[in-house]
Amino acid sequence: MNRRPIERLLCPRSVAIVGASAAPSSFGAAVVKNLDAAGFSGDVHLINPRRTEIDGRLCLPSIEALPFGVDCVVLAIPRTSVLESVAACGRRGVGSVIIFSAGFAESGPEGRAEQEEIAALARASNMMVEGPNCLGMVNFVDGIPLTFVATPPVRLDGQGIAIVSQSGAMAAVVGVALRNKGVGISYSISTGNEAASHVEDFVDYLIDDPHTHVILMIVEKFRRPQDFLRHAARARHCGKFIVLLHPGRSGAARASAETHTGALAGDHAVMRTLVSHAGVVVVDLLEELLDVSEILLLCGELPRGGAAVFTESGAFKAIALDLCESLGLALPPLSDATAAALREALPEFIPPSNPLDLTAQGLVDPDLYRRCVPPILADERFGSLVLSIILNDETTSELKFPPILGALKTLHPAKPVIFAGLDEGAQFSPAYLRELRSLRVPFFPSPERAFRALACVTAFADAEVSRRRVNSAADRDGVSLPELPRGVLPEHRSKLLLAAIGIPMPEGALARSIEEAQAVAERIGYPVALKAQSAQLSHKSDAGGVALGIADAQSLAAAWTHMHESIAARHSKLILDGVLVEAMSAHGLELIVGARRDPDWGPVLLIGAGGVLAEALNDIRLLAPGLSEATIVGELYRLKSSALLRGFRGSGARDVRAVARIVARIGALMLEYPQIREIDLNPMVVFEEGRGAIALDALMVID
């Protein structure tokens, strides 16, 4: 009882099954069968008020009859009996409870209220509760399967992958897939509705588990996002990986998540941006989840830079080039030194290239692989090597596998080497697969799966340096502001605050009369713009509150009068702060720059194409605050309209570094002042290289 509740759940020394039954199809009987098959050596207590024994084992009548301090109680009983059973477990000093039953928060208000009672009981008794609406857990390190899903009695040897999934069904599916691939599993944990324990708790535990190297996650809703971000950063610091599949990009998927786990889904794009920045590998497909996790488990060194490809088909060279380009996986050309070394290793009729078509020469020259692999792995341009080999049938594979395996055993490559069968479904001995994995070489049944997973891992590795860069202390020193007002700040007040931290704004001032406006215009020079100012006037142009290109004092007076009449006609009770008089900006390329503070995940920045392009084409990028200016420049060039930034049809390249400086300052501001909820610079005009950028409009919302 001195151990933590999570240890008593995941590594119990004593277990009780409430709802034990002689019926082979019952959940209780399935748990007992799994424990027996695994050879669990701890105490197992069966509870069934209608039986004195089951299959020769003593049955207790109730939880109250348990010895005090059982580590884990499995509730394989209907929902109606769960609440009282949890309370009884608390009274008996139970360390943890697993609840299989569904029908709680996902079923409506009544079920949600019962689930909240379970949480309160768990807190009061310092119990760990897994579920409700879960499939339990399996500890493959010690051989403890507390689930009703049939589980093979296998033990992990070495390090493996831990599965943490809110969906019990998906945890089971992933477990089967990993076992069939010969990949070791340390734990499989189904968290279900998470009444009193959450995925964040299990991630925190697994980071310190010596048997876990990769944490594979399927999560529909993070209930403690800030904790998860901290745990993710700690995992990378400890040299461990988290791979996440998070359904919810579509509205239908978000609605499904709510009905499945009783959780309100959040903003998927914000989540993805910030967890990626914290060091999580985010994937979109179940296959990717499995394949990326396998690469991270087996490959000792992250594959940075481009990939080299060996194949045996000239046609596949072109296919590989097209596929890798679409995936963003670079296939760099050979360096002169590597090409020269390969010429020495290859017969004359095989020209050195990447991808390298070895033809069928390996069948008559088995030493070919041993000669060709070292120059590729020694080339700094390549961070990985994909062997896309035609296996055809067992006879052919018996000719090809031994020399490839022999070369890999001799070379002990540090960089990741991945084997991808070019003909999915080809028959070969499973012993070859086991030998590849013993050499830490992942095997994929198709090159498409290999390239997709490798592209994901390579992008993660290449971005890791950028993720670790934060704004310098000097940048932070420059965002000191006076006491911030509260509420929605109109343009003129927002611009004053943002200009104080170095955000370029048009020259101008607030005027409260025609005479003041004319004086400002004379000082800054015509032509000018007039913009009505009020926190209640969020869409100035719709109300006639914007006048542009005013050329002289007479035109200014006329525009002033017309503006006030137009606003009064639409908003009769609105009192303006005044009218902002600003110098007209030179023409440039319009962008949008913004920031908002998600109530769950925290601050995120936005950059995008200006005007209607941001919405019409979804041409935006979300960024975490604290990125280096160089990284922000790279993100600007990933916009769909980035050709306009580089120079297009006679226009010069734009000053993206000036934009990056502004974005970095906005990020520093969001980190420094948690009361800032939103910042919007729309449009921001970026001029040609060396001429800077300027925010033509600004809005801030401060809590």
C-alpha atoms as one frame of an Amber mdcrd trajectory, in Angstrom:
protein
   0.000   0.000   0.000   3.034   2.275   0.081   3.159   2.240  -3.723   1.500
   4.887  -5.872  -2.036   4.059  -7.064  -0.896   3.983 -10.702   1.745   1.370
  -9.805  -0.899  -0.687  -8.014  -2.984  -0.554 -11.202  -0.294  -1.335 -13.751
   1.821  -3.689 -11.608  -0.623  -5.243  -9.122   0.456  -7.945  -6.692  -3.136
  -8.824  -5.824  -6.265  -8.723  -7.989  -9.995  -9.149  -7.366 -12.608  -9.783
 -10.082 -16.099  -8.594  -9.171 -18.537 -10.412 -11.434 -16.541 -13.630 -11.617
 -18.557 -16.285 -13.401 -18.413 -19.871 -14.555 -19.869 -18.850 -17.928 -16.943
 -18.978 -20.392 -18.328 -16.048 -22.408 -18.520 -13.675 -19.424 -16.090 -10.785
 -18.974 -15.137 -12.009 -15.497 -14.288 -15.495 -16.748 -12.236 -14.013 -19.606
 -10.104 -11.985 -17.167  -9.428 -15.073 -15.033  -8.541 -17.103 -18.128  -6.045
 -14.432 -19.243  -4.426 -14.301 -15.791  -4.103 -18.087 -15.671  -2.588 -18.234
 -19.157  -0.073 -15.527 -18.246   0.942 -17.365 -15.062   0.093 -14.468 -12.734
   1.673 -15.308  -9.388  -0.160 -12.809  -7.203  -3.341 -13.307  -5.204  -6.544
 -13.569  -7.257  -9.865 -13.077  -5.434 -13.165 -13.965  -7.099 -16.363 -12.188
  -6.018 -19.833 -13.492  -6.802 -22.600 -13.306  -4.176 -24.404 -16.279  -5.746
 -21.443 -18.689  -5.814 -19.173 -20.135  -3.142 -16.673 -21.433  -5.680 -15.914
 -21.324  -9.422 -13.836 -24.089 -11.010 -12.504 -25.070  -7.607 -11.644 -21.506
  -6.571 -13.176 -19.902  -3.503 -15.681 -17.117  -4.202 -16.220 -14.237  -1.801
 -19.742 -12.817  -1.391 -18.829  -9.126  -1.632 -16.104  -6.504  -1.837 -16.432
  -6.049   1.931 -15.149  -9.616   2.334 -11.852  -8.818   0.596  -8.659  -8.565
   2.631  -7.765  -4.938   3.205  -5.538  -3.271   0.611  -5.990  -5.307  -2.584
  -4.016  -3.609  -5.357  -6.564  -3.777  -8.188 -10.257  -4.648  -8.427 -11.763
  -5.382 -11.844 -15.476  -4.553 -12.063 -16.950  -6.900 -14.671 -20.515  -5.992
 -13.680 -23.468  -3.993 -15.044 -23.430  -0.189 -14.813 -26.152  -0.105 -12.135
 -23.840  -1.792  -9.613 -20.693   0.164 -10.373 -21.102   3.212  -8.142 -21.661
   1.269  -4.920 -18.828  -1.109  -5.820 -16.386   1.773  -6.245 -17.449   3.145
  -2.868 -16.927  -0.279  -1.275 -13.448  -0.502  -2.834 -12.566   2.808  -1.228
 -13.644   1.541   2.170 -11.447  -1.572   1.758  -8.262   0.337   0.916  -8.196
  -0.828  -2.717  -5.442   0.835  -4.742  -7.088   0.853  -8.159 -10.271  -0.085
 -10.005 -10.911  -1.068 -13.630 -14.465  -0.459 -14.879 -15.548  -2.217 -18.074
 -19.159  -0.999 -18.059 -20.374   1.644 -20.514 -23.366   3.991 -20.219 -21.812
   6.858 -18.268 -20.836  10.318 -19.586 -21.211   9.204 -23.205 -24.904   8.379
 -22.605 -26.167  11.734 -21.336 -26.582  13.892 -18.200 -27.558  11.065 -15.832
 -24.595   8.957 -16.838 -22.292  11.979 -16.637 -23.475  12.664 -13.067 -22.697
   9.066 -12.048 -19.275   9.318 -13.658 -18.568  12.475 -11.663 -19.529  10.588
  -8.483 -17.009   7.883  -9.402 -14.352  10.570  -9.768 -15.224  12.053  -6.369
 -15.018   8.639  -4.693 -11.651   7.966  -6.317 -10.243  11.281  -5.104 -11.547
  10.748  -1.584  -9.961   7.284  -1.355  -6.797   8.021  -3.374  -7.728   5.277
  -5.831  -6.710   5.043  -9.488  -9.746   4.353 -11.658  -9.329   3.137 -15.239
 -12.506   3.686 -17.255 -15.450   3.408 -17.202 -16.205   2.202 -20.741 -12.764
   0.634 -21.199 -11.187  -2.719 -22.036  -8.719  -2.708 -19.143  -4.965  -3.017
 -19.422  -2.181  -5.511 -20.096   1.272  -5.372 -18.532   3.445  -7.384 -20.947
   6.563  -6.800 -18.850   5.328  -8.776 -15.855   2.609 -10.778 -17.596  -0.515
  -9.222 -16.048  -3.518  -9.095 -18.428  -6.455  -7.358 -16.744  -8.750  -7.357
 -19.756 -11.542  -9.506 -21.146  -9.923  -9.467 -24.607  -8.145 -12.768 -25.316
  -4.459 -11.985 -24.805  -1.541 -14.262 -25.767   0.793 -14.981 -22.822   3.863
 -13.212 -24.206   6.448 -11.277 -22.216   8.470  -8.326 -23.440  12.201  -8.859
 -23.759  14.014  -5.503 -23.841  12.282  -2.248 -24.762   8.979  -1.947 -26.549
   6.021   0.224 -27.464   3.387   1.211 -24.906  -0.174   1.630 -26.202  -2.308
   4.329 -24.549  -5.740   4.646 -26.134  -9.053   6.073 -25.028 -10.680   3.568
 -27.361 -10.372   0.034 -26.036 -11.216  -1.465 -29.421  -8.429   0.471 -31.122
  -5.974  -0.502 -28.378  -6.792  -4.142 -29.127  -6.474  -3.625 -32.901  -3.101
  -1.927 -32.554  -1.888  -4.639 -30.200  -2.715  -7.383 -32.708  -1.009  -5.451
 -35.522   2.182  -4.881 -33.522   2.378  -8.506 -32.404   1.917  -9.692 -35.986
   4.809  -7.437 -37.006   6.953  -8.961 -34.274   7.159  -5.657 -32.392   7.364
  -5.842 -28.602   4.704  -4.187 -26.427   5.375  -3.043 -22.879   1.849  -1.997
 -21.830  -1.554  -1.695 -23.460  -3.821   0.709 -21.594  -7.414   1.553 -22.504
  -8.523   4.676 -20.622 -12.143   4.872 -21.815 -14.166   7.764 -20.373 -11.395
   8.751 -17.954 -13.528   9.418 -14.890 -10.572   9.720 -12.508  -7.435   8.960
 -14.516  -6.396  10.334 -17.861  -4.005   9.590 -20.697  -1.747  12.270 -19.221
  -1.270  10.200 -16.026  -0.199   7.112 -17.953   2.163   9.046 -20.239   3.853
  10.561 -17.199   4.355   7.078 -15.725   5.580   5.491 -18.965   8.231   8.148
 -19.565  10.055   6.761 -16.531   9.398   3.116 -17.405  12.683   1.477 -18.518
  10.823  -1.009 -20.723   9.062   1.654 -22.835  10.829   3.525 -25.651   7.827
   4.660 -27.713   4.378   5.674 -26.445   1.740   5.072 -29.116  -1.449   7.050
 -28.486  -4.986   7.172 -29.905  -6.731  10.099 -28.237 -10.027  11.757 -29.112
  -9.854  14.411 -26.398  -7.099  15.571 -24.070  -8.664  16.556 -20.780  -5.471
  18.135 -19.347  -3.692  19.635 -22.372  -1.114  21.669 -20.478  -0.013  18.591
 -18.531   0.305  16.658 -21.775   2.486  19.357 -23.339   4.797  19.251 -20.308
   4.955  15.452 -20.398   5.660  15.480 -24.147   8.590  17.845 -23.698   9.903
  15.683 -20.848   9.616  12.553 -22.978  11.895  14.017 -25.654  14.307  15.222
 -22.975  14.470  11.613 -21.756  15.054  10.299 -25.282  11.598   8.761 -25.667
   9.013   9.248 -28.402   5.269   9.869 -28.413   3.366   9.053 -31.609  -0.198
  10.382 -31.679  -3.270   9.655 -33.775  -5.916  12.235 -32.854  -9.220  11.864
 -34.741 -11.211  15.069 -35.038 -10.088  17.030 -38.080 -13.621  16.956 -39.478
 -16.775  18.195 -37.789 -18.306  14.721 -38.022 -15.273  13.190 -36.294 -15.489
  15.753 -33.478 -19.171  14.945 -32.970 -18.347  11.234 -32.940 -15.693  11.793
 -30.281 -18.238  13.507 -28.055 -20.710  10.653 -28.267 -18.018   7.977 -27.937
 -16.156   9.124 -24.842 -18.391  11.860 -23.501 -15.687  14.447 -24.242 -16.105
  17.796 -25.948 -13.554  17.914 -28.754 -11.279  20.931 -29.087  -9.580  22.711
 -31.941  -7.664  20.037 -33.830  -5.357  22.422 -35.715  -4.291  24.220 -32.538
  -3.678  20.893 -30.796  -1.599  19.583 -33.679   0.547  22.704 -33.826   1.368
  22.798 -30.130   1.882  19.080 -29.487   4.175  18.907 -32.535   6.169  21.804
 -31.121   6.414  19.927 -27.795   8.010  16.970 -29.589   5.103  14.670 -30.447
   4.978  12.877 -33.806   1.421  13.430 -35.067   0.075  11.054 -37.734  -3.194
  10.893 -39.676  -3.596   7.193 -40.450  -3.632   3.980 -38.437  -0.971   2.467
 -40.703   1.233   5.512 -40.124   0.768   5.154 -36.375   2.066   1.582 -36.480
   4.839   2.183 -39.014   6.230   5.377 -37.493   6.245   3.779 -34.045   8.170
   0.785 -35.385  10.822   2.971 -37.028  11.291   4.985 -33.836  11.571   1.809
 -31.754  14.053  -0.008 -33.977  16.219   2.729 -35.468  18.794   4.066 -33.048
  19.483   7.298 -34.954  16.820   9.663 -36.271  16.888   9.932 -40.085  17.788
  13.561 -40.765  18.111  14.912 -44.287  17.326  12.929 -47.415  16.863   9.256
 -48.124  18.691   6.930 -50.500  16.761   4.177 -52.281  18.027   0.877 -53.681
  15.634  -0.948 -55.989  15.638  -3.528 -58.763  13.314  -1.837 -61.225  13.961
   1.089 -63.535  10.248   1.877 -63.647  10.088   1.976 -59.858  12.796   4.675
 -59.825  10.329   7.098 -61.418   7.499   5.917 -59.153   9.681   6.460 -56.070
  10.700   9.953 -57.206   7.054  10.972 -57.726   5.874   9.449 -54.465   8.652
  10.910 -52.335   8.163  14.361 -53.850   4.460  14.245 -52.955   5.357  13.157
 -49.403   8.061  15.797 -48.954  10.775  13.146 -48.536  13.949  14.379 -50.223
  15.916  11.972 -52.426  19.129  13.979 -52.919  21.461  13.331 -55.846  24.715
  11.517 -55.155  27.749  13.568 -54.233  30.712  13.307 -56.598  32.618  11.207
 -54.071  29.699   8.814 -53.541  29.103   8.480 -57.280  32.785   7.662 -57.800
  32.730   5.056 -55.027  29.622   3.435 -56.496  31.197   3.280 -59.951  33.927
   1.168 -58.389  31.322  -1.100 -56.768  28.874  -1.442 -59.678  29.156  -3.165
 -63.044  29.517  -0.797 -65.982  25.928  -1.179 -67.158  24.493   0.187 -63.844
  24.896   3.984 -63.636  25.159   5.469 -60.095  22.029   7.415 -59.145  19.480
   7.923 -56.388  17.254   5.923 -56.537  19.757   3.265 -57.571  18.455   0.519
 -59.858  20.542  -2.580 -59.126  18.583  -4.596 -61.719  18.730  -8.336 -61.048
  22.504  -8.182 -60.591  22.243  -9.121 -56.930  21.201 -12.644 -57.935  24.507
 -13.286 -59.737  26.671 -10.968 -57.621  25.590 -11.446 -53.967  28.415  -9.202
 -52.707  26.852  -6.214 -54.493  24.962  -4.983 -51.417  28.018  -5.117 -49.159
  29.933  -2.973 -51.677  27.151  -0.436 -52.376  25.735   0.267 -48.931  28.844
   1.814 -47.243  29.335   4.737 -49.716  25.667   5.688 -49.346  25.667   5.626
 -45.548  28.942   7.576 -45.452  27.408  10.388 -47.533  26.185  13.226 -45.280
  23.392  13.966 -47.741  21.609  10.780 -46.708  20.072  10.148 -43.317  18.505
   6.804 -44.219  18.501   3.992 -46.765  15.431   2.193 -48.132  15.972  -1.240
 -49.684  12.965  -1.736 -51.968  13.510  -5.304 -53.107  11.485  -7.626 -55.346
  10.935 -10.835 -53.349   8.660 -12.620 -55.855   8.517 -16.052 -54.179  10.248
 -18.164 -51.544  12.927 -19.368 -53.982  13.841 -15.829 -55.041  13.736 -14.484
 -51.480  16.122 -17.259 -50.372  18.605 -15.992 -52.938  18.237 -12.320 -52.002
  17.824 -12.198 -48.216  21.083 -13.910 -47.123  23.516 -11.514 -48.892  21.505
  -8.465 -47.771  21.401  -9.698 -44.178  25.086 -10.600 -44.361  25.965  -7.095
 -45.563  23.953  -5.481 -42.761  25.535  -7.759 -40.128  28.997  -6.860 -41.377
  28.401  -3.115 -41.670  26.372  -2.435 -38.473  24.934   0.771 -39.995  24.224
   3.604 -37.564  21.821   5.353 -39.922  18.345   3.826 -40.296  18.036   1.128
 -42.941  14.489   0.134 -43.924  13.474  -2.923 -45.919  10.395  -2.541 -48.131
   9.129  -5.445 -50.205   8.247  -4.180 -53.657   5.675  -6.931 -54.220   3.284
  -6.966 -51.261   2.138 -10.465 -50.401   5.235 -12.250 -51.701   5.969 -15.407
 -49.705   9.193 -15.711 -47.688  10.389 -17.352 -44.500   9.376 -15.535 -41.285
  12.909 -16.224 -40.043  14.191 -13.515 -42.382  11.761 -11.028 -40.842  12.948
 -11.906 -37.347  16.565 -11.545 -38.436  15.903  -8.102 -39.935  14.340  -6.943
 -36.688  17.242  -8.360 -34.690  19.420  -6.036 -36.788  17.002  -3.172 -35.966
  15.827  -2.963 -39.575  12.065  -2.349 -39.926  10.259  -4.344 -42.614   7.300
  -2.969 -44.555   5.165  -4.919 -47.010   5.109  -2.054 -49.523   7.379   0.887
 -50.401   4.447   3.271 -50.071   4.107   2.478 -46.353   7.864   2.695 -45.874
   8.179   6.063 -47.626   5.161   7.563 -45.857   6.425   6.572 -42.413  10.002
   7.586 -43.211   8.834  10.981 -44.498   6.979  11.558 -41.229   9.939  10.566
 -39.044  12.421  12.534 -41.161  10.287  15.680 -40.988  10.081  15.222 -37.218
  13.860  14.840 -36.948  14.589  17.810 -39.215  12.229  20.016 -37.207  13.644
  18.994 -33.826  16.386  21.638 -33.844  13.832  24.311 -34.688  11.526  23.108
 -31.929  14.273  23.575 -29.374  15.035  27.121 -30.446  13.281  29.824 -28.474
  13.440  33.541 -28.690  16.526  34.985 -27.084  16.356  36.818 -23.782  16.888
  40.048 -25.692  13.708  39.417 -27.665  11.767  38.895 -24.457  13.191  42.074
 -22.912  11.721  44.060 -25.784   8.081  43.193 -25.093   7.612  45.018 -21.830
   4.308  46.905 -21.817   2.542  49.154 -19.315  -0.510  47.875 -17.475  -2.861
  46.458 -20.071  -6.477  47.617 -20.342  -9.237  45.019 -20.547 -11.707  44.127
 -23.242 -11.739  44.614 -27.000  -9.284  47.368 -27.877 -10.099  49.441 -30.962
  -7.513  49.881 -33.663  -5.908  53.077 -32.365  -5.330  51.663 -28.861  -4.118
  48.317 -30.201  -1.659  50.065 -32.504  -0.218  52.181 -29.699   0.519  49.065
 -27.637   1.950  47.070 -30.539   4.052  49.941 -31.814   5.658  50.070 -28.355
   7.179  46.620 -28.948   8.448  47.471 -32.407   5.581  46.467 -34.706   5.690
  48.955 -37.645   2.501  51.006 -38.050   1.502  53.809 -40.463   2.195  57.299
 -39.196  -0.944  58.937 -37.812  -2.964  60.036 -34.789  -6.481  60.030 -33.356
  -8.592  63.112 -34.126 -11.856  64.175 -32.517 -12.768  67.022 -34.855 -12.355
  67.977 -38.489  -9.779  70.586 -37.511  -7.704  68.061 -35.566  -7.897  65.628
 -38.454  -6.750  68.266 -40.946  -3.858  69.200 -38.669  -2.733  65.558 -38.442
  -3.010  65.199 -42.217  -0.916  68.341 -42.807   1.739  66.991 -40.450   2.012
  63.484 -41.944   1.237  64.494 -45.521  -1.566  63.671 -47.927  -3.007  61.330
 -49.130  -4.454  59.932 -45.889  -6.941  57.379 -44.637  -9.745  58.008 -42.116
 -10.953  55.169 -39.874 -13.714  55.452 -37.299 -12.687  54.168 -33.865 -14.846
  52.341 -31.316 -14.587  49.001 -29.550 -18.223  48.392 -30.579 -17.435  48.954
 -34.278 -15.709  45.708 -35.216 -16.467  45.990 -38.961 -15.736  49.615 -39.736
 -15.981  49.381 -43.498 -19.458  47.773 -43.376 -20.737  50.815 -41.466 -19.057
  53.348 -43.755 -16.329  53.949 -41.201 -13.358  53.861 -43.604 -12.307  56.452
 -46.200  -9.130  55.965 -48.233  -6.938  58.084 -50.496  -8.081  61.495 -49.219
  -6.014  64.019 -51.167  -6.575  67.401 -49.470  -8.198  69.272 -46.568 -11.460
  69.903 -48.413 -11.855  66.229 -49.321 -11.038  65.325 -45.718 -13.839  67.536
 -44.369 -16.325  66.013 -46.783 -15.233  62.463 -45.937 -15.415  63.216 -42.204
 -19.001  64.475 -42.478 -20.140  61.597 -44.685 -18.531  59.024 -42.371 -20.271
  60.319 -39.262 -23.637  60.487 -41.029 -23.248  56.937 -42.361 -22.341  55.493
 -38.935 -25.157  57.389 -37.198 -27.661  55.947 -39.681 -26.602  52.406 -38.827
 -25.654  52.801 -35.134 -27.578  55.741 -33.760 -26.415  55.302 -30.143 -22.765
  54.621 -30.908 -20.267  57.179 -29.592 -16.906  57.118 -31.360 -13.557  57.454
 -29.595 -12.571  59.560 -32.579 -11.237  59.005 -36.077  -7.781  57.615 -36.809
  -5.966  59.670 -39.437  -3.113  57.750 -41.088  -0.772  58.119 -44.011  -1.706
  55.907 -46.960   0.607  52.956 -47.345   2.546  52.093 -50.468   1.321  49.060
 -52.377   2.603  45.667 -51.324   1.596  42.064 -50.764  -1.102  41.599 -48.129
  -0.747  38.981 -45.394  -2.601  38.229 -42.191  -0.740  37.801 -38.888  -2.529
  36.920 -35.693  -2.457  35.125 -32.369  -4.983  33.643 -30.012  -4.905  31.919
 -26.680  -6.761  28.634 -26.721  -8.397  28.113 -23.301  -7.067  24.549 -23.156
  -3.842  24.482 -25.156  -2.479  28.005 -24.746  -1.166  30.552 -27.273  -0.799
  29.863 -30.980   0.213  32.173 -33.836  -1.263  32.438 -37.327   0.246  33.579
 -40.610  -1.573  33.492 -43.911  -2.333  35.024 -47.252  -4.166  38.340 -47.061
  -7.560  39.269 -48.440  -9.924  36.422 -49.267  -7.151  33.883 -49.974  -6.718
  32.921 -46.319 -10.339  31.754 -46.115 -11.017  30.738 -49.712  -7.918  28.557
 -50.033  -7.333  27.896 -46.329  -3.893  29.381 -46.956  -2.706  29.702 -43.373
  -0.042  28.223 -41.098  -0.364  27.860 -37.331   2.818  28.258 -35.289   3.831
  27.830 -31.688   5.188  30.996 -30.056   8.895  31.069 -29.338  10.136  29.920
 -32.749  13.277  31.417 -34.261  12.922  33.965 -37.048  14.586  31.516 -39.445
  11.943  28.888 -38.654   9.155  31.437 -39.165  10.627  32.333 -42.569  10.494
  28.643 -43.468   6.835  28.498 -42.449   6.017  31.571 -44.575   7.509  29.776
 -47.561   5.176  26.826 -46.895   2.087  28.943 -47.612   0.230  27.925 -50.766
   0.767  31.434 -52.115   4.473  31.460 -51.231   5.412  32.029 -54.890   4.202
  35.615 -54.385   6.693  36.018 -51.532   9.587  34.806 -53.657   8.771  37.173
 -56.515   6.198  36.531 -59.213   5.721  37.785 -62.775   8.137  40.649 -62.563
   7.528  41.630 -58.926  10.493  41.394 -56.574  10.923  39.029 -53.651   9.200
  40.199 -50.484  10.818  41.075 -47.166   9.874  37.865 -45.366  12.476  38.446
 -42.667  10.682  41.627 -41.662   7.435  39.642 -41.366   9.222  36.953 -39.346
  10.503  39.590 -36.905   6.945  40.849 -36.395   5.591  37.314 -35.894   8.352
  36.566 -33.378   7.487  39.745 -31.445   3.816  38.796 -31.365   4.792  35.362
 -30.078   6.963  36.855 -27.350   4.063  39.106 -26.351   1.688  36.139 -26.042
   4.191  34.278 -23.873   4.858  37.274 -21.648   1.254  38.400 -21.080  -1.192
  35.541 -20.445  -4.097  37.993 -20.233  -3.886  38.701 -23.983  -6.535  36.546
 -25.640  -6.263  37.644 -29.281  -4.151  39.786 -31.598  -5.106  40.429 -35.202
  -2.987  42.282 -37.760  -5.074  42.232 -40.929  -3.921  43.229 -43.359  -0.184
  43.365 -42.944   1.540  44.667 -46.062   4.979  43.306 -46.905   7.115  45.294
 -49.324   9.986  44.227 -51.520  13.087  42.786 -49.889  14.818  45.265 -47.609
  11.818  47.631 -47.365  10.085  45.982 -44.414   6.445  45.371 -43.596   3.678
  47.360 -41.928   0.416  46.545 -40.123  -2.448  48.523 -41.656  -5.048  47.362
 -39.121  -4.814  45.917 -35.618  -7.104  44.518 -32.960  -6.379  43.178 -29.480
  -8.647  41.374 -27.012  -7.442  41.344 -23.401  -9.035  39.425 -20.519
